[in-house]
Amino acid sequence: MQKKLAVVILNWNGKSWLEKFLPSVVRFSPQSDIYVIDNLSTDNSIDFLLNYFPEVKIIRNDKNYGFAGGYNEGLKHIDNEIYCLLNSDVEVTENWTGPAIELLEKNPEIAAVQPKILSYDRKNYFEFAGAAGGLIDNLGYPYCRGRVFDDIEQDHGQYNDEAEIFWASGCCLFIRSKDFWQQNGFDERFFAHQEEIDLCWRLINAGKKIFYTGKSEVFHVGGGTLNKQSAKKTFLNMRNNLVMLLKNLPLPQLIAVIFSRLCLDGLAAVYFGYKYGISHFWAVGRAHFAFYTYIPGTWKRRQKNQKHQFYQSKWLIFKHFLK
């Protein structure tokens, strides 16, 4: 009999992560169907699953669609009521699914939930990708409770609450399947990075809510697929953030915010070039040119009901560096 929740792991050449972390998922998810969507791996991931985890259902994509496209393709074959999109480099804990499911069940306005995301390597610190729930400032910079830019907070129980947030991390994202597909899933043009923020923004524009629960904990390695210092990651983050802003910003703020961001990105390019190398400098330039080519298609995808108050903290970037 089909279960309410499908825990869905996207895999691309992640056999080592599956070996390490899939046992905790199987052990602590008895009330869930478990799926692995494979983006045409070449590292024997499929053979490993067939030999050691026959209870895990496998969906094979015909190529590497990236994070956004990979999930969109694979989830077409899964019709459970709730999805949990889970990175392969995440260790889950006992009863990790319960609090998220309870939130979704008791409030139909809630479309997506994320748990507390802690660092696997430093278990008393929050992890970069999601921490205690995502927010965004009025320049369009995403940040998290428990993490602003590269500053990570130690977990002292300060975020053991349940709170409405702006975006839930794709590292561990519980979402109603009907809400996912009413928004046509992820924007596949993003390939990877910030596609979950774009999706949550569209859900909010459609009248839904995004929540965080500190009653559930998972531990994330981070950078399992694309290293934090990767120039490709810089390119994807810069391009996708601009595309997301053009797509979702309320019209009154659109021109001012986009212009400000293009200028600030220029300063960021110099900083990244100095800190990480010239490849990161050029990555920002390539991201801008790619953004320009995306403008016609992005404009067609703009929502009709943008929210005027789309941020939770004003001018956070300046507050952070001036504190």
PASEBA-1860 file (N, C-alpha, C; in nm, 3 decimals):
! residues 323
1> MQKKLAVV> 0.084/-0.120/0.000/0.000/0.000/0.000/0.087/0.125/0.000 ~ 0.049/0.222/-0.084/0.127/0.344/-0.093/0.119/0.424/0.036 ~ 0.229/0.481/0.076/0.235/0.561/0.198/0.218/0.709/0.165 ~ 0.185/0.788/0.267/0.160/0.930/0.244/0.286/1.002/0.199 ~ 0.400/0.969/0.259/0.525/1.040/0.234/0.619/0.959/0.145 ~ 0.677/1.026/0.046/0.785/0.969/-0.033/0.912/1.047/-0.004 ~ 1.012/0.981/0.051/1.144/1.041/0.068/1.221/1.017/-0.061 ~ 1.262/1.125/-0.126/1.317/1.115/-0.261/1.457/1.175/-0.264
9> ILNWNGKS> 1.554/1.092/-0.296/1.695/1.134/-0.302/1.737/1.141/-0.448 ~ 1.790/1.255/-0.488/1.844/1.269/-0.623/1.992/1.231/-0.621 ~ 2.032/1.147/-0.713/2.169/1.096/-0.713/2.236/1.117/-0.848 ~ 2.359/1.163/-0.843/2.445/1.164/-0.961/2.586/1.131/-0.916 ~ 2.629/1.009/-0.945/2.762/0.962/-0.906/2.786/0.982/-0.756 ~ 2.685/0.954/-0.677/2.696/0.972/-0.533/2.694/0.842/-0.455 ~ 2.750/0.738/-0.512/2.749/0.609/-0.445/2.809/0.617/-0.304 ~ 2.916/0.691/-0.288/2.980/0.700/-0.156/2.888/0.766/-0.054
17> WLEKFLPS> 2.809/0.866/-0.098/2.713/0.929/-0.006/2.600/0.833/0.027 ~ 2.554/0.758/-0.071/2.448/0.661/-0.046/2.495/0.554/0.052 ~ 2.617/0.507/0.036/2.672/0.407/0.128/2.674/0.459/0.272 ~ 2.706/0.587/0.285/2.723/0.645/0.418/2.592/0.684/0.484 ~ 2.498/0.740/0.406/2.383/0.804/0.467/2.248/0.737/0.439 ~ 2.239/0.656/0.336/2.112/0.588/0.309/2.069/0.497/0.423 ~ 2.160/0.429/0.493/2.116/0.345/0.605/2.036/0.422/0.710 ~ 2.075/0.547/0.740/1.998/0.624/0.840/1.860/0.660/0.786
25> VVRFSPQS> 1.850/0.685/0.656/1.720/0.717/0.596/1.627/0.597/0.605 ~ 1.678/0.480/0.569/1.595/0.359/0.574/1.555/0.327/0.718 ~ 1.649/0.342/0.809/1.623/0.307/0.950/1.517/0.398/1.012 ~ 1.524/0.527/0.983/1.439/0.623/1.053/1.321/0.673/0.970 ~ 1.289/0.603/0.861/1.175/0.643/0.777/1.082/0.525/0.751 ~ 1.039/0.455/0.856/0.959/0.334/0.834/0.821/0.362/0.775 ~ 0.769/0.484/0.795/0.635/0.518/0.744/0.641/0.586/0.608 ~ 0.752/0.570/0.538/0.771/0.640/0.410/0.811/0.543/0.300
33> DIYVIDNL> 0.772/0.576/0.177/0.831/0.512/0.060/0.962/0.584/0.031 ~ 1.065/0.510/-0.004/1.196/0.571/-0.029/1.233/0.549/-0.175 ~ 1.267/0.659/-0.242/1.304/0.657/-0.383/1.443/0.717/-0.401 ~ 1.514/0.667/-0.500/1.634/0.733/-0.550/1.611/0.763/-0.697 ~ 1.620/0.891/-0.733/1.616/0.933/-0.873/1.760/0.945/-0.919 ~ 1.798/0.869/-1.020/1.937/0.868/-1.065/1.951/0.945/-1.195 ~ 2.043/1.042/-1.195/2.070/1.126/-1.311/2.179/1.065/-1.401 ~ 2.156/0.939/-1.442/2.248/0.867/-1.530/2.390/0.861/-1.472
41> STDNSIDF> 2.400/0.807/-1.352/2.530/0.792/-1.287/2.616/0.689/-1.359 ~ 2.747/0.705/-1.343/2.843/0.612/-1.404/2.932/0.546/-1.298 ~ 2.890/0.553/-1.171/2.977/0.503/-1.062/2.920/0.379/-0.993 ~ 2.835/0.304/-1.062/2.776/0.182/-1.007/2.679/0.209/-0.892 ~ 2.624/0.330/-0.886/2.524/0.360/-0.783/2.405/0.265/-0.792 ~ 2.360/0.239/-0.914/2.242/0.155/-0.933/2.268/0.013/-0.885 ~ 2.380/-0.045/-0.922/2.413/-0.181/-0.877/2.420/-0.188/-0.725 ~ 2.478/-0.085/-0.664/2.486/-0.080/-0.518/2.347/-0.083/-0.456
49> LLNYFPEV> 2.256/-0.002/-0.508/2.119/0.001/-0.454/2.048/-0.132/-0.473 ~ 2.063/-0.190/-0.591/1.996/-0.317/-0.619/2.047/-0.428/-0.527 ~ 2.176/-0.426/-0.497/2.236/-0.532/-0.417/2.211/-0.517/-0.267 ~ 2.213/-0.393/-0.218/2.210/-0.370/-0.074/2.081/-0.307/-0.022 ~ 2.004/-0.243/-0.109/1.881/-0.177/-0.065/1.768/-0.208/-0.163 ~ 1.729/-0.335/-0.173/1.624/-0.372/-0.269/1.488/-0.308/-0.237 ~ 1.470/-0.261/-0.112/1.344/-0.197/-0.075/1.332/-0.054/-0.127 ~ 1.444/0.003/-0.170/1.444/0.139/-0.223/1.405/0.137/-0.370
57> KIIRNDKN> 1.308/0.218/-0.406/1.262/0.224/-0.544/1.353/0.315/-0.625 ~ 1.386/0.274/-0.746/1.481/0.348/-0.830/1.410/0.403/-0.953 ~ 1.433/0.529/-0.980/1.384/0.593/-1.103/1.507/0.640/-1.180 ~ 1.518/0.598/-1.304/1.638/0.628/-1.382/1.608/0.735/-1.487 ~ 1.671/0.850/-1.470/1.663/0.954/-1.574/1.758/0.920/-1.687 ~ 1.728/0.970/-1.807/1.808/0.933/-1.924/1.930/1.022/-1.944 ~ 1.948/1.124/-1.858/2.068/1.207/-1.861/2.077/1.283/-1.730 ~ 2.186/1.358/-1.711/2.201/1.441/-1.593/2.127/1.572/-1.614
65> YGFAGGYN> 2.009/1.584/-1.555/1.926/1.703/-1.569/1.959/1.810/-1.467 ~ 2.058/1.787/-1.381/2.083/1.878/-1.271/1.983/1.858/-1.159 ~ 1.991/1.945/-1.058/1.900/1.932/-0.944/1.757/1.961/-0.984 ~ 1.734/2.074/-1.048/1.597/2.116/-1.081/1.532/2.020/-1.179 ~ 1.595/1.998/-1.291/1.538/1.910/-1.393/1.534/1.765/-1.350 ~ 1.634/1.723/-1.271/1.638/1.585/-1.225/1.518/1.551/-1.139 ~ 1.487/1.641/-1.046/1.369/1.618/-0.964/1.241/1.628/-1.046 ~ 1.231/1.727/-1.133/1.110/1.740/-1.215/1.083/1.614/-1.295
73> EGLKHIDN> 1.187/1.559/-1.356/1.170/1.438/-1.436/1.131/1.319/-1.348 ~ 1.204/1.300/-1.240/1.181/1.182/-1.156/1.049/1.185/-1.081 ~ 1.011/1.302/-1.032/0.889/1.312/-0.952/0.763/1.290/-1.034 ~ 0.773/1.296/-1.165/0.658/1.263/-1.250/0.611/1.120/-1.227 ~ 0.700/1.035/-1.177/0.669/0.893/-1.157/0.632/0.861/-1.013 ~ 0.618/0.964/-0.927/0.588/0.942/-0.786/0.462/1.019/-0.751 ~ 0.360/0.950/-0.703/0.232/1.017/-0.678/0.191/1.014/-0.531 ~ 0.288/1.007/-0.440/0.256/1.019/-0.298/0.204/1.159/-0.269
81> EIYCLLNS> 0.131/1.172/-0.160/0.070/1.302/-0.125/0.175/1.407/-0.089 ~ 0.283/1.363/-0.022/0.388/1.455/0.022/0.522/1.402/-0.025 ~ 0.604/1.492/-0.076/0.743/1.460/-0.110/0.834/1.514/0.000 ~ 0.941/1.442/0.029/1.055/1.500/0.100/1.174/1.488/0.007 ~ 1.220/1.601/-0.046/1.337/1.603/-0.133/1.459/1.612/-0.043 ~ 1.543/1.510/-0.048/1.653/1.496/0.048/1.786/1.479/-0.025 ~ 1.884/1.563/0.010/2.018/1.547/-0.048/2.078/1.414/-0.005 ~ 2.164/1.360/-0.089/2.225/1.230/-0.059/2.329/1.239/0.052
89> DVEVTENW> 2.378/1.361/0.083/2.479/1.378/0.187/2.419/1.428/0.318 ~ 2.302/1.374/0.352/2.231/1.413/0.475/2.211/1.291/0.564 ~ 2.246/1.307/0.691/2.216/1.205/0.793/2.090/1.248/0.866 ~ 1.990/1.161/0.867/1.865/1.193/0.934/1.864/1.131/1.073 ~ 1.766/1.172/1.155/1.759/1.127/1.293/1.622/1.067/1.321 ~ 1.607/1.007/1.436/1.481/0.943/1.473/1.367/1.045/1.473 ~ 1.254/1.007/1.416/1.134/1.090/1.408/1.159/1.221/1.331 ~ 1.247/1.218/1.235/1.279/1.341/1.160/1.164/1.383/1.069
97> TGPAIELL> 1.079/1.290/1.026/0.971/1.326/0.935/0.844/1.372/1.008 ~ 0.824/1.326/1.133/0.699/1.349/1.203/0.658/1.495/1.218 ~ 0.745/1.582/1.272/0.705/1.723/1.293/0.669/1.795/1.163 ~ 0.738/1.766/1.055/0.707/1.831/0.927/0.572/1.785/0.875 ~ 0.545/1.656/0.884/0.417/1.604/0.838/0.302/1.661/0.921 ~ 0.323/1.674/1.052/0.219/1.730/1.139/0.185/1.873/1.100 ~ 0.287/1.953/1.069/0.262/2.091/1.027/0.179/2.095/0.898 ~ 0.215/2.012/0.803/0.143/2.010/0.676/-0.001/1.962/0.695
105> EKNPEIAA> -0.019/1.866/0.786/-0.153/1.811/0.806/-0.247/1.907/0.878 ~ -0.192/1.987/0.968/-0.280/2.072/1.050/-0.310/2.207/0.985 ~ -0.237/2.245/0.881/-0.262/2.374/0.818/-0.251/2.361/0.667 ~ -0.363/2.361/0.595/-0.358/2.343/0.449/-0.292/2.459/0.376 ~ -0.274/2.573/0.444/-0.206/2.686/0.380/-0.055/2.666/0.371 ~ -0.003/2.575/0.455/0.141/2.547/0.451/0.169/2.451/0.336 ~ 0.256/2.494/0.244/0.290/2.411/0.129/0.422/2.338/0.147 ~ 0.515/2.397/0.223/0.649/2.338/0.235/0.705/2.362/0.374
113> VQPKILSY> 0.788/2.267/0.418/0.848/2.272/0.553/0.992/2.224/0.544 ~ 1.080/2.287/0.622/1.214/2.233/0.637/1.245/2.213/0.784 ~ 1.328/2.112/0.817/1.371/2.090/0.955/1.492/2.176/0.989 ~ 1.539/2.163/1.112/1.666/2.224/1.151/1.779/2.151/1.079 ~ 1.864/2.226/1.011/1.974/2.167/0.935/2.105/2.204/1.001 ~ 2.170/2.103/1.058/2.297/2.122/1.128/2.412/2.064/1.047 ~ 2.532/2.105/1.081/2.651/2.059/1.010/2.686/1.916/1.052 ~ 2.714/1.832/0.956/2.755/1.695/0.986/2.892/1.693/1.053
121> DRKNYFEF> 2.981/1.783/1.011/3.118/1.784/1.063/3.128/1.855/1.197 ~ 3.039/1.954/1.220/3.036/2.026/1.348/2.891/2.024/1.396 ~ 2.855/1.919/1.465/2.714/1.892/1.489/2.644/1.993/1.582 ~ 2.720/2.078/1.647/2.658/2.179/1.732/2.652/2.315/1.662 ~ 2.676/2.316/1.530/2.665/2.437/1.450/2.564/2.415/1.338 ~ 2.503/2.525/1.295/2.412/2.517/1.182/2.491/2.496/1.053 ~ 2.422/2.445/0.952/2.486/2.422/0.822/2.445/2.532/0.725 ~ 2.534/2.564/0.635/2.519/2.678/0.544/2.389/2.671/0.465
129> AGAAGGLI> 2.356/2.554/0.413/2.243/2.539/0.319/2.111/2.521/0.391 ~ 2.058/2.628/0.448/1.925/2.621/0.507/1.918/2.656/0.653 ~ 2.015/2.607/0.732/2.023/2.637/0.876/1.886/2.624/0.942 ~ 1.833/2.736/0.995/1.704/2.733/1.065/1.595/2.804/0.986 ~ 1.604/2.796/0.856/1.499/2.852/0.770/1.544/2.975/0.694 ~ 1.505/2.982/0.568/1.553/3.085/0.478/1.470/3.213/0.479 ~ 1.539/3.326/0.468/1.478/3.458/0.455/1.544/3.527/0.336 ~ 1.501/3.649/0.308/1.561/3.725/0.198/1.551/3.873/0.232
137> DNLGYPYC> 1.656/3.950/0.199/1.650/4.093/0.231/1.599/4.171/0.110 ~ 1.586/4.303/0.125/1.522/4.378/0.018/1.618/4.420/-0.093 ~ 1.737/4.360/-0.094/1.821/4.362/-0.213/1.819/4.227/-0.283 ~ 1.741/4.134/-0.229/1.728/4.003/-0.291/1.835/3.904/-0.251 ~ 1.910/3.932/-0.145/2.012/3.838/-0.098/1.949/3.736/-0.003 ~ 1.956/3.607/-0.036/1.904/3.506/0.056/1.997/3.490/0.176 ~ 1.939/3.462/0.290/2.016/3.428/0.410/1.928/3.339/0.495 ~ 1.978/3.298/0.610/1.905/3.205/0.695/1.907/3.249/0.840
145> RGRVFDDI> 1.809/3.209/0.913/1.821/3.214/1.058/1.932/3.115/1.095 ~ 2.031/3.164/1.166/2.145/3.080/1.200/2.261/3.091/1.104 ~ 2.243/3.167/0.994/2.354/3.185/0.899/2.331/3.310/0.815 ~ 2.424/3.404/0.823/2.421/3.522/0.738/2.555/3.527/0.663 ~ 2.548/3.520/0.529/2.668/3.506/0.447/2.749/3.388/0.498 ~ 2.876/3.406/0.540/2.956/3.293/0.585/2.960/3.280/0.737 ~ 2.886/3.362/0.808/2.883/3.355/0.954/2.779/3.253/0.999 ~ 2.827/3.147/1.064/2.741/3.036/1.107/2.726/3.040/1.259
153> EQDHGQYN> 2.602/3.032/1.307/2.577/3.033/1.451/2.591/2.892/1.510 ~ 2.630/2.889/1.635/2.625/2.765/1.710/2.482/2.742/1.755 ~ 2.442/2.615/1.760/2.306/2.581/1.801/2.298/2.574/1.953 ~ 2.227/2.671/2.011/2.202/2.671/2.155/2.054/2.650/2.185 ~ 1.980/2.602/2.086/1.836/2.586/2.104/1.758/2.712/2.075 ~ 1.826/2.814/2.021/1.759/2.941/1.995/1.659/2.933/1.881 ~ 1.668/2.828/1.800/1.573/2.809/1.689/1.499/2.676/1.701 ~ 1.462/2.642/1.823/1.384/2.520/1.845/1.235/2.545/1.831
161> DEAEIFWA> 1.200/2.646/1.754/1.061/2.687/1.738/1.002/2.632/1.609 ~ 0.878/2.668/1.585/0.815/2.649/1.455/0.779/2.788/1.404 ~ 0.828/2.825/1.287/0.814/2.964/1.242/0.791/2.969/1.093 ~ 0.718/3.071/1.051/0.702/3.096/0.908/0.830/3.156/0.854 ~ 0.874/3.110/0.740/0.997/3.157/0.677/0.967/3.195/0.532 ~ 1.068/3.243/0.462/1.048/3.281/0.323/1.080/3.166/0.228 ~ 1.184/3.089/0.258/1.216/2.975/0.172/1.271/2.860/0.256 ~ 1.242/2.741/0.208/1.289/2.617/0.271/1.399/2.557/0.185
169> SGCCLFIR> 1.501/2.507/0.249/1.617/2.455/0.178/1.586/2.328/0.100 ~ 1.638/2.323/-0.023/1.625/2.203/-0.104/1.708/2.087/-0.052 ~ 1.793/2.112/0.046/1.871/2.006/0.111/1.779/1.905/0.178 ~ 1.668/1.955/0.237/1.568/1.868/0.300/1.436/1.943/0.297 ~ 1.358/1.919/0.194/1.239/1.997/0.166/1.115/1.908/0.163 ~ 1.027/1.926/0.261/0.897/1.859/0.261/0.799/1.948/0.187 ~ 0.729/1.895/0.089/0.636/1.976/0.010/0.520/1.889/-0.038 ~ 0.399/1.945/-0.035/0.284/1.874/-0.090/0.304/1.856/-0.240
177> SKDFWQQN> 0.276/1.737/-0.289/0.296/1.712/-0.432/0.204/1.800/-0.516 ~ 0.082/1.824/-0.469/-0.011/1.906/-0.549/0.039/2.050/-0.559 ~ 0.100/2.102/-0.452/0.153/2.238/-0.458/0.277/2.244/-0.547 ~ 0.359/2.141/-0.542/0.477/2.136/-0.628/0.436/2.143/-0.774 ~ 0.337/2.063/-0.812/0.299/2.057/-0.954/0.209/2.172/-0.996 ~ 0.137/2.233/-0.903/0.060/2.352/-0.939/0.152/2.467/-0.980 ~ 0.275/2.463/-0.932/0.375/2.562/-0.971/0.466/2.510/-1.084 ~ 0.428/2.396/-1.142/0.509/2.333/-1.247/0.649/2.298/-1.201
185> GFDERFFA> 0.660/2.268/-1.071/0.788/2.222/-1.019/0.895/2.328/-1.018 ~ 1.020/2.283/-1.020/1.133/2.374/-1.025/1.147/2.435/-1.164 ~ 1.209/2.552/-1.169/1.246/2.612/-1.297/1.372/2.542/-1.345 ~ 1.359/2.460/-1.448/1.470/2.376/-1.493/1.585/2.456/-1.551 ~ 1.561/2.580/-1.588/1.669/2.664/-1.641/1.775/2.691/-1.535 ~ 1.737/2.680/-1.407/1.833/2.707/-1.300/1.941/2.599/-1.293 ~ 1.910/2.479/-1.334/1.996/2.361/-1.326/2.023/2.324/-1.180 ~ 2.086/2.413/-1.106/2.112/2.391/-0.963/2.135/2.527/-0.897
193> HQEEIDLC> 2.098/2.536/-0.769/2.116/2.652/-0.681/2.005/2.756/-0.696 ~ 1.940/2.780/-0.584/1.835/2.879/-0.564/1.703/2.844/-0.632 ~ 1.696/2.726/-0.693/1.568/2.687/-0.752/1.461/2.667/-0.645 ~ 1.502/2.625/-0.524/1.404/2.608/-0.418/1.352/2.742/-0.366 ~ 1.438/2.846/-0.369/1.395/2.980/-0.326/1.293/3.034/-0.425 ~ 1.321/3.017/-0.553/1.227/3.058/-0.657/1.093/2.988/-0.642 ~ 1.095/2.857/-0.616/0.972/2.781/-0.599/0.894/2.830/-0.478 ~ 0.963/2.851/-0.366/0.894/2.898/-0.245/0.836/3.038/-0.266
201> WRLINAGK> 0.907/3.123/-0.339/0.857/3.257/-0.367/0.728/3.248/-0.449 ~ 0.725/3.160/-0.547/0.604/3.142/-0.628/0.489/3.088/-0.544 ~ 0.520/2.998/-0.451/0.417/2.946/-0.362/0.359/3.057/-0.274 ~ 0.446/3.143/-0.221/0.399/3.255/-0.140/0.312/3.348/-0.223 ~ 0.354/3.376/-0.346/0.273/3.460/-0.435/0.137/3.398/-0.465 ~ 0.128/3.266/-0.452/0.001/3.195/-0.475/-0.081/3.182/-0.347 ~ -0.036/3.247/-0.238/-0.112/3.247/-0.114/-0.075/3.137/-0.017 ~ 0.032/3.063/-0.042/0.074/2.955/0.046/0.177/3.005/0.148
209> KIFYTGKS> 0.207/2.920/0.247/0.304/2.954/0.350/0.417/2.851/0.351 ~ 0.536/2.899/0.391/0.653/2.813/0.405/0.691/2.814/0.553 ~ 0.719/2.697/0.609/0.745/2.688/0.753/0.876/2.613/0.783 ~ 0.926/2.641/0.902/1.042/2.573/0.959/0.998/2.507/1.089 ~ 1.051/2.388/1.116/1.029/2.324/1.245/1.162/2.284/1.307 ~ 1.186/2.334/1.428/1.305/2.296/1.502/1.289/2.167/1.579 ~ 1.172/2.103/1.565/1.147/1.975/1.634/1.208/1.857/1.557 ~ 1.257/1.883/1.439/1.320/1.780/1.357/1.462/1.825/1.323
217> EVFHVGGG> 1.558/1.735/1.329/1.697/1.769/1.300/1.755/1.673/1.196 ~ 1.833/1.730/1.105/1.915/1.651/1.014/2.054/1.712/1.010 ~ 2.151/1.633/0.964/2.291/1.678/0.958/2.339/1.669/0.813 ~ 2.386/1.782/0.762/2.421/1.794/0.621/2.571/1.816/0.605 ~ 2.632/1.738/0.516/2.774/1.757/0.487/2.794/1.889/0.411 ~ 2.720/1.907/0.302/2.732/2.029/0.221/2.845/2.019/0.121 ~ 2.821/2.069/0.000/2.923/2.065/-0.104/2.950/1.928/-0.159 ~ 2.856/1.835/-0.137/2.878/1.698/-0.182/2.880/1.685/-0.333
225> TLNKQSAK> 2.808/1.774/-0.402/2.803/1.769/-0.548/2.888/1.877/-0.612 ~ 2.883/1.999/-0.554/2.957/2.111/-0.611/3.021/2.187/-0.496 ~ 3.155/2.192/-0.494/3.230/2.254/-0.386/3.196/2.400/-0.372 ~ 3.198/2.448/-0.246/3.163/2.587/-0.218/3.251/2.685/-0.292 ~ 3.377/2.651/-0.315/3.470/2.740/-0.384/3.471/2.718/-0.536 ~ 3.373/2.649/-0.589/3.367/2.623/-0.732/3.322/2.748/-0.807 ~ 3.394/2.782/-0.916/3.354/2.895/-0.999/3.220/2.869/-1.066 ~ 3.191/2.743/-1.095/3.061/2.710/-1.153/2.950/2.742/-1.054
233> KTFLNMRN> 2.974/2.717/-0.925/2.874/2.749/-0.825/2.854/2.900/-0.816 ~ 2.961/2.977/-0.824/2.950/3.123/-0.826/2.865/3.167/-0.944 ~ 2.892/3.111/-1.062/2.815/3.145/-1.181/2.667/3.114/-1.163 ~ 2.636/2.994/-1.117/2.497/2.953/-1.103/2.423/3.039/-0.999 ~ 2.488/3.066/-0.886/2.424/3.146/-0.783/2.396/3.288/-0.832 ~ 2.493/3.350/-0.899/2.476/3.487/-0.948/2.369/3.494/-1.057 ~ 2.377/3.405/-1.155/2.278/3.406/-1.263/2.139/3.378/-1.212 ~ 2.127/3.272/-1.132/1.995/3.230/-1.087/1.929/3.331/-0.995
241> NLVMLLKN> 2.010/3.399/-0.913/1.952/3.498/-0.824/1.893/3.615/-0.904 ~ 1.961/3.660/-1.008/1.907/3.768/-1.091/1.782/3.724/-1.165 ~ 1.784/3.603/-1.218/1.666/3.550/-1.287/1.547/3.542/-1.190 ~ 1.572/3.496/-1.068/1.467/3.484/-0.968/1.408/3.621/-0.934 ~ 1.493/3.722/-0.921/1.444/3.855/-0.888/1.358/3.911/-1.000 ~ 1.405/3.897/-1.123/1.327/3.946/-1.237/1.193/3.874/-1.246 ~ 1.193/3.750/-1.210/1.074/3.667/-1.223/0.969/3.696/-1.116 ~ 1.013/3.731/-0.995/0.921/3.734/-0.881/0.905/3.868/-0.811
249> LPLPQLIA> 0.995/3.962/-0.833/0.986/4.090/-0.762/0.860/4.167/-0.796 ~ 0.802/4.236/-0.698/0.693/4.328/-0.730/0.743/4.437/-0.824 ~ 0.659/4.478/-0.916/0.699/4.574/-1.018/0.755/4.705/-0.961 ~ 0.698/4.760/-0.852/0.752/4.886/-0.801/0.899/4.880/-0.759 ~ 0.946/4.762/-0.714/1.086/4.749/-0.671/1.177/4.695/-0.779 ~ 1.122/4.650/-0.891/1.198/4.570/-0.987/1.321/4.642/-1.040 ~ 1.305/4.760/-1.098/1.416/4.828/-1.164/1.524/4.865/-1.063 ~ 1.482/4.922/-0.948/1.580/4.968/-0.849/1.662/4.852/-0.794
257> VIFSRLCL> 1.595/4.740/-0.763/1.666/4.627/-0.705/1.760/4.562/-0.807 ~ 1.712/4.541/-0.929/1.797/4.478/-1.030/1.919/4.564/-1.059 ~ 1.898/4.695/-1.074/2.012/4.786/-1.101/2.112/4.782/-0.985 ~ 2.060/4.787/-0.861/2.149/4.782/-0.744/2.228/4.654/-0.741 ~ 2.162/4.543/-0.773/2.230/4.414/-0.769/2.336/4.403/-0.876 ~ 2.311/4.453/-0.995/2.411/4.447/-1.101/2.537/4.524/-1.059 ~ 2.517/4.638/-0.994/2.631/4.717/-0.945/2.705/4.644/-0.833 ~ 2.629/4.592/-0.737/2.691/4.521/-0.625/2.761/4.393/-0.671
265> DGLAAVYF> 2.706/4.329/-0.773/2.772/4.210/-0.827/2.908/4.243/-0.885 ~ 2.919/4.364/-0.942/3.050/4.406/-0.993/3.152/4.415/-0.882 ~ 3.112/4.469/-0.767/3.202/4.474/-0.651/3.232/4.333/-0.601 ~ 3.128/4.248/-0.602/3.148/4.110/-0.558/3.247/4.037/-0.648 ~ 3.244/4.067/-0.778/3.336/4.002/-0.872/3.481/4.032/-0.835 ~ 3.508/4.157/-0.800/3.644/4.196/-0.760/3.684/4.121/-0.632 ~ 3.591/4.116/-0.536/3.618/4.048/-0.410/3.642/3.899/-0.432 ~ 3.554/3.835/-0.510/3.569/3.692/-0.537/3.699/3.663/-0.611
273> GYKYGISH> 3.732/3.750/-0.706/3.856/3.732/-0.781/3.977/3.737/-0.691 ~ 3.973/3.830/-0.594/4.085/3.843/-0.499/4.091/3.724/-0.405 ~ 3.972/3.681/-0.356/3.970/3.576/-0.253/3.984/3.436/-0.310 ~ 3.917/3.410/-0.425/3.910/3.273/-0.476/3.983/3.252/-0.609 ~ 4.019/3.360/-0.677/4.089/3.344/-0.804/4.013/3.408/-0.920 ~ 4.085/3.429/-1.031/4.029/3.501/-1.145/3.909/3.430/-1.207 ~ 3.903/3.298/-1.192/3.791/3.225/-1.251/3.657/3.269/-1.190 ~ 3.660/3.309/-1.064/3.537/3.356/-0.998/3.501/3.496/-1.046
281> FWAVGRAH> 3.601/3.577/-1.076/3.575/3.710/-1.134/3.501/3.695/-1.266 ~ 3.552/3.608/-1.352/3.487/3.588/-1.481/3.352/3.519/-1.467 ~ 3.336/3.438/-1.364/3.208/3.369/-1.343/3.095/3.469/-1.322 ~ 3.123/3.579/-1.252/3.022/3.681/-1.231/2.985/3.748/-1.363 ~ 3.087/3.780/-1.445/3.059/3.839/-1.576/2.978/3.747/-1.665 ~ 3.013/3.620/-1.667/2.938/3.524/-1.747/2.794/3.510/-1.697 ~ 2.778/3.519/-1.565/2.644/3.509/-1.507/2.556/3.625/-1.553 ~ 2.613/3.745/-1.562/2.536/3.861/-1.607/2.495/3.846/-1.754
289> FAFYTYIP> 2.588/3.804/-1.837/2.553/3.786/-1.978/2.447/3.677/-1.995 ~ 2.459/3.569/-1.916/2.357/3.464/-1.922/2.222/3.516/-1.877 ~ 2.223/3.600/-1.774/2.098/3.660/-1.726/2.031/3.742/-1.836 ~ 2.109/3.819/-1.910/2.052/3.901/-2.017/1.983/3.813/-2.122 ~ 2.043/3.699/-2.153/1.981/3.611/-2.254/1.853/3.548/-2.200 ~ 1.839/3.540/-2.067/1.721/3.479/-2.006/1.606/3.578/-1.990 ~ 1.629/3.705/-2.013/1.527/3.807/-1.983/1.396/3.781/-2.056 ~ 1.394/3.757/-2.188/1.264/3.738/-2.256/1.182/3.623/-2.197
297> GTWKRRQK> 1.246/3.508/-2.178/1.174/3.393/-2.124/1.132/3.414/-1.980 ~ 1.217/3.482/-1.902/1.184/3.506/-1.761/1.066/3.601/-1.749 ~ 1.063/3.703/-1.834/0.954/3.799/-1.827/0.819/3.731/-1.853 ~ 0.819/3.632/-1.941/0.695/3.560/-1.969/0.649/3.478/-1.850 ~ 0.744/3.441/-1.763/0.711/3.355/-1.649/0.674/3.435/-1.523 ~ 0.683/3.565/-1.530/0.652/3.645/-1.412/0.512/3.617/-1.360 ~ 0.501/3.615/-1.227/0.372/3.593/-1.163/0.288/3.720/-1.171 ~ 0.157/3.703/-1.166/0.066/3.817/-1.174/0.036/3.877/-1.036
305> NQKHQFYQ> 0.072/3.808/-0.931/0.033/3.853/-0.797/0.154/3.867/-0.705 ~ 0.257/3.938/-0.753/0.375/3.959/-0.670/0.340/4.030/-0.539 ~ 0.410/3.993/-0.433/0.388/4.055/-0.303/0.472/4.182/-0.294 ~ 0.416/4.286/-0.237/0.491/4.411/-0.223/0.594/4.403/-0.111 ~ 0.561/4.332/-0.002/0.655/4.318/0.108/0.717/4.179/0.102 ~ 0.823/4.167/0.021/0.876/4.034/-0.005/0.995/4.000/0.083 ~ 1.038/4.089/0.167/1.159/4.067/0.245/1.125/4.065/0.393 ~ 1.216/4.009/0.473/1.197/4.005/0.617/1.291/4.101/0.691
313> SKWLIFKH> 1.399/4.143/0.629/1.498/4.229/0.695/1.550/4.330/0.595 ~ 1.538/4.458/0.625/1.577/4.561/0.529/1.729/4.579/0.524 ~ 1.782/4.586/0.403/1.922/4.621/0.379/2.017/4.539/0.467 ~ 1.993/4.411/0.469/2.071/4.322/0.555/2.219/4.326/0.521 ~ 2.253/4.336/0.394/2.393/4.331/0.355/2.471/4.443/0.421 ~ 2.411/4.560/0.431/2.480/4.673/0.492/2.482/4.659/0.645 ~ 2.370/4.616/0.701/2.365/4.595/0.846/2.472/4.496/0.890 ~ 2.489/4.391/0.809/2.582/4.284/0.846/2.726/4.334/0.850
321> FLK> 2.767/4.411/0.750/2.906/4.454/0.742/2.934/4.577/0.828 ~ 2.830/4.647/0.873/2.850/4.766/0.955/2.833/4.739/1.104 ~ 2.793/4.615/1.139/2.766/4.588/1.280/2.894/4.591/1.363
END
